[in-house]
Amino acid sequence: MKIYWIKAQAPRRVLALVKHLGIDAECIEVDLLAGGLKRPSYLALNPNGKAPTMVDGDVTLWESSAIMAYLCTKAGSDMWPVQRPAEQIEILRWLSWSDNHWSRAVGPFYFEHVIKPAFHLGEMDRSEMTAMMPELRKLAAVLDSHLQQRDFVACDRLTIADFQLASMACEWRHAEMPFADYPHVARWLDRLMDIPAWADPWPAQAIGQQAPAFATA
């Protein structure tokens, strides 16, 4: 198995899962700054030109949620419950919520605080963060209420839904996301950092200390 990655949110989910489940995979860092995601050989695997991409024999997958479900199935992990459709539906609800709502709300905060400084993309522009703040607070309140008596997002245990949602908010303090006002969200995010593979998902890098990027899938 090969996992192609860059240091960004979506690959973080996959790499953390690989490490957490003890899956034997060759993790190949794509040189983003040298245009590695745009090379024909890479686009032949992932025509979106994003990361991560997984190749396992004849199976090639992109989109992190699909890759995570595949990895759990291969490892027999109930982080994606192959034999329990009702639990799959519960996890899918939160994966969809993340993709359609949560990631859009937290995205401007991550971009302005992490991506712009890393790639010298100009001065911080708070306008998008200010515009998105009401939506982020609305969504944070939904998640906070859901987590009030829960340690995990779905199925009363760690699942790929936790990795999906948390990857977009790992740097919430630095990025000025307002989760200090939502204690159950903050508790959940901080508790995930007690998982060694989540706290440090990155393989030894061959390219050096590459900055985080926003090109995710």
N, C-alpha and C positions, 0 to 999 in steps of 0.2 A: 504494500500500500504506500502511496505517496500523497502527501498533503502539501499543496502549494499555498504559501501564506505571505502576508505582509503584516506589519505591526499596526493592526487596526482592530476595531471592535468585533466584527464578524469572525475573522480568523481566531481571535482570542477565545471565542466560545468553543470552536472546534478543537483548538490546540489544548485547551483546558480539559476538554472531555477525553481526548486521546491520552493525556497524562493521567487523568483521574481513573480511567478504566484500564490503564496499563496496556493499551493497544500498541502493537509493534508496527510502527509506521516511519517512513522516511519523510521528515519534515523539511521541505525545500523552500527557503526564503527567496521570494522574487524581488529583484532589485528594482523597486518602484521608481527611484530617481533616475535610473538609467533607461526607463521605458520598458521594463520587463513585462508589464501587463499588456503592452501593445504589440509585442512580438508575434509574428504569425504562428510560431510553434505553440505559444501560450493560448492565443485566440482559437487555435484548433481544439483546445481542451475546453476553454470557457469563452464563448463568443461575446460575452458581456465585457470582457477585459477587466474583471474584478477578481477579488479573492475573498474566501478560499476556494480552491478546487481540489477535489479528491479523485485519485485514480487508483482503483483496486482491481487488478486483472482487466477484465473486459468492461468494468463498470466505471464510468466517469460521471461525477456529480459536481454541480455547483449549487449555490444557495446553502447557507450555513445550517438552517433548520433541517433541510433534507439530509445533509451530510451527518448531522448529529443523530437523526433517527436511524440512518444506516449504520453508524458506528455502534449505537446501542443494540440494534438488532444483531449485528455481527458478534458483539461481546456478550449477548444475553443479559443486558442490563435493563432493569425496569425503569431507568430514567426515561426510556421510551417503551411503554408497556405493550409489546407486540400482541400478547394474548388477551388484553383487556380493552376492548373497543371503547367502553364508557370512559375509561381513564384517558385514552387517546383523544377523545373529544374534548375533555376538560383541558388537556395540555394544548390542543389546537386552538381553543378559544383564546388562551393567553399568548400563543405565538402570533395569532392574527391581530390581537390587540396591540402587541408590541410593534408589529410591522406597520399597521395602519394608523396608529395614534401615538403611542409612547415614543417611538424613535423620531417621529416628526417633531414632537414637542421638545425633547431633550437635545436634538441635533444642533440648533443654533448656539446653545451654550457650549457644547463640545467644540464646535467649529471655531467660535470666537476665542475661546480660552486655550485651546490645545493646538488646533490645526494652523491657525494664522501665525502664532509665534513660531511654530516648528518650521514652517515653510516660508516665513517672511512675506506673508500675503497682505501686509499693510496694517494699519492701525485698527484697534478694536472698534467695531461698530455695534453699539448696544441696541440699535433700533429693532433688529429681529428678535433679540432676547426679550426686549420690553414688550413687543407685540405678542410674543408667544407665552409670556409669563401667565396670563389668566388661564390659558389652555393647559399649561404644565401643572398649575396648581389644581385645576379641576381633575386632571388625571391622577395626580399624586394623591388627592383625597380619595379617589376610587380605590387605588392600590393600598393606601394606608388603612382604609376601612376593611378591605379584604384580608389584610395581614394582621389585623388586630389580635386575633387569637390563633394565628398560624405562624409557623416558622418558615414555610415554603409556599410558593405561589400556587401549586397544584398538587393534588393527590396526597397531601400530608407527608410529603417526602421530597427530597431533591430530585428534580427532573430537568429536562432540557429547557423547560420554560423559565426556570430560574436563571440559567446561563444566558438565555436569549435576552431577557429583560435587563438583567444586571449589567451586561456588557455595555449597554448604552449609558450607564450611570456610574461606572466605577470611579470616575474622577469628580464626583458630584460636589465635593467641598471646593476643590480648586476651580471648578467651572461655575461656581455660584448658583448651582441648582438649589432650590429652596427646601431641601428635604429635612433640614433641622426642624422645620415646622410640622413635619410628618414623621413622628418618632418610630412608627412601626416600619415605615419604608427605610429609614436610616438604620434601624436595628437589623433588618433583613440584609441590607447591603453590607453592613459591617460583619455580620455573622458569616456571610459567604467567604469573606476574606480569611476565615479560620480554616478553610479548605486549602491545603497546600497547592494543589494543582490550579486552583482558581487564583490564588494570590500571586503565583508565579508560573504562568502557562507557557512562557516563551522558551523555545529551544535555544541552544547555544547558537549564536548568530555568526554566519560566515561573512556578512556584509558589514559588520560593525554596528554601532548603535544607531540604527535607523529610527527616525522620529515617527510618532503615530501618524496615521493617515485616515482620510475619510472615505477612501474608495473601498467600500465593503459590499458584501452580498449575503 
